[in-house]
Amino acid sequence: MIGAPILRVVLSKPSGAIGVTLVVGHVMLAVLSPLVLPHDPIAQSADLILQMPSLSYPFGTDRLGRDILSRVMLGGRSAMLIATLATLVAMVWGTVVGLLLALIGGRIDTHMMRIVDALSSIPGILIVMIFVAALGVGAAALIPILGYSYGLSVVYIARAAALDFVARDFVLAAQARGEARSTILIREILPNVRDTLAVQGAMQWSWLMLGITSLSFLGLGVAPPTPDWGLMIADARGVMPTAPWAVLWPMAMLSTLIVGVNLAADAFAKALGVDQQLRTVAA
Amino acid sequence: MTLLRVQDLTISRTGSGAHIVRSANFALDSGQTLGIAGESGCGKSTLLLALMGVVKPGLAVTGGLVHVMGQDLRLIAPEAMRRLRGQSVAMVPQSAAMALTPTMRVGAQLAEAMAVHDAIPPDTIAARTTTLFARVRLPEPDQIGARYPHELSGGQMQRAAIAMALACGPKLLLLDEPTTGLDVTTQAGILDLLDELRRETGMAMVCVSHDIGVLARLTAQVAVMYAGRIVEDRPTANLLTRPAHPYARALMASVPRIESPGLPPSIHGSPPPPGETGRGCAFAPRCSRAHAACEEEPALSPLTEGGRIACHAPDHGPLAPTEMPDPVVAQEAGAPIIAVRGLVVQYRRASLLSRLTRRSLPDPVLAGISLTLAKGEILGLVGESGSGKSTILRAIAGLWPPSAGSITLDGANLPARVTERDRTALRRVQVVFQNPDASLNPRHTVREILAQPLRLYFNASPTEVEARARRLIADVRLDPAHLGRRPAQLSGGERQRVALARAFAAEPDVILCDEVTSALDVSVQASVLALIHDLCHARGTSCLFVAHDLAVVAALCDRVAVLHRGRIVEEGPARTVCSTPEHPYTRSLIEAVRRASDVRGHSFGES
């Protein structure tokens, strides 16, 4: 989908190169870390409580004497998995609805968008609270819930991107030929908004990553004792004055990932010309 | 002192170093006029901008100089340059609609243009605004300044833009396609105004246009550019009647003329992409007179009868009158393939509010149109913008359901909406749109573009699609290599050919062409017209050809219908309508075409 020339443009800029390196590094770490763990991330030890970073425990240990390096290496895995699946859900339904509304237009579009406006006004966190805190569902249930609430913003983006194209003559030409609406969506419009949506998807993913980590921090996401950055920060915030490393490492991991995704998405957006595409109305 | 002196001006791309304009040389005194003619991409607009000291990003002046009133534009300080622009040199941009700020009243914009240059005492600005509006013949000059650009018509916006250019009394006026996109009657009015202003003020003018008629009307001298170079530069009347450079000759000949119906000849091949010329004469590959010497680039050298030419093999004979091809006889005006009866299109139904306030309905776009298109016939539909000509086409295509009236295809009723038509009815009527940039999906290859109708109407298999696409691309005289390209990699003419190939892929009985050549260069237009003619006649396809240019319609069509304010005012064989128009509106239309392109009726600069 993304050709070598585009990748070369992205890597030629420092920000793009840093972003791609950070993302690739994080993904590799998440995939390969189970093979190279220095210690058992769950094993507690009363003798090793809040150790300073040392040779055998380079990142130090936490309140329960667990190795922070091992936990940090694994701590993004659950959140990344949930974020990826939730992004897929959000992108698919948001894109389908957004493109359809742009193509149909008229009164249906206006009314549906007001409903989307209304739904967007309900904070996503509230919906998560209702489901997770009140009904007690597990982390897997976060996928459809987050997918729904983040998908609302995709509807706006997809619709806006597609509106640029639905008024063009090639869509009119397809309508005059008598092409089915689904064919027009998939063959005529989707290829033109694909880049915009891909970049949007990357941004969505980073927001979801932050959202899930926040939920874990609040105790509504990943359940202990699974190593997770949000849980680790929550767990260590009481000992921050005495053992700052216990919060520092998971925070550093999360921020490098988020910054990396944003830098990379930005560089791809520029290389693909997404910025201009959203702004120009007619060729 | 020479007002404008351009010497060996060369403008190149900063990256590749490719030359966009090469060694341009000319000079202009006050009151003199120069036209620059050429096809898109020949460098004429780049050259014009350089006369104001502007080069577009990505380009740079790499040689030569531009002197305006003795000042070298390369050495001039930014502040002096700012003063120079507006007070000495001013430009009327190509599209006034784009150049005027939509959120500002036109009077305020004009006042701003004067205030910026501090040339006019502030207390006289208001009075001068009115004077300027009066000078460009805008109605109610004391009140029109309170309007916003969208409240003006296209011609009025162009007049306002001219007023802005005149605000500080420039010595040199630069015009970039001053009448493109305007109706022919409006166009004639703007050209009259410019000519008058030049005579009153004695300012010099440089006008860039692809339309020879515009230059004939406005300038005493014309330089023809090809691939970044001036190839012929002569007094206008001389150039129009006896051009000597083969390219200039072909360009003049490709203009359709209302006096001599029949398809104008077209130039084979296409110009080299900007900056990619070899060592020899850039036109040699397309030139019928090219010989061995043409491998060396000819210098621009003086002609005995005045002017300059860059050609090893000039043709000094008079421009042969377009040989009259056999009159295109409508094929035995057969049974109508399309019959339109009492077609009415109205913008919208009266709302409750407007019914309560008794506001009358806007005039209908189409007020009861009836016309027939016979099998194998090419019917031209002419009118100014807003006359409803495109609306008829869209109604037939099912894209704009009429409020009343019926459309039949081969005697069978054609449903109003495209979504209600069956596949066969859809296949039999195909549309080609005005602008191929917009009507071809930029993400698709030509192969994919042609595959769509083949799959939709014939359920063609991939091998069948490939075979048919190859045949179609050859039918529109393109190379099979084009199949793998995307629209952005094609020229405007090639894109329109692809759009035609897509329409003919459906093997239609009727094609509806909506201003299909108005976005093309005149030489490309000639070849696309020839292609439409050949394709329709070879296949017996009927064609409804909508255009605003009567000369184009006269060249291609068997029969013409003239549309005015939603009604057909005259209808008949193309030749009859053009030679002996009955309706006053048709007569004024023909008169305007003549006035916009007539050489004899124009007075040359006092030189």
Interface residues (C-beta under 8 A of the other chain):
Chain A: R168 D169 F170 L172 A173 A174 Q175 A176 R177 G178 E179 R187 E188 P191 N192 A282 A283
Chain B: A397 G398 L399 V418 T419 R421 R423 L426 Q430 V431 F433 Q434 N435 D437 A438 S439 L440 N441 P442 R443 H444 Q452 P453 L456 R502 A506
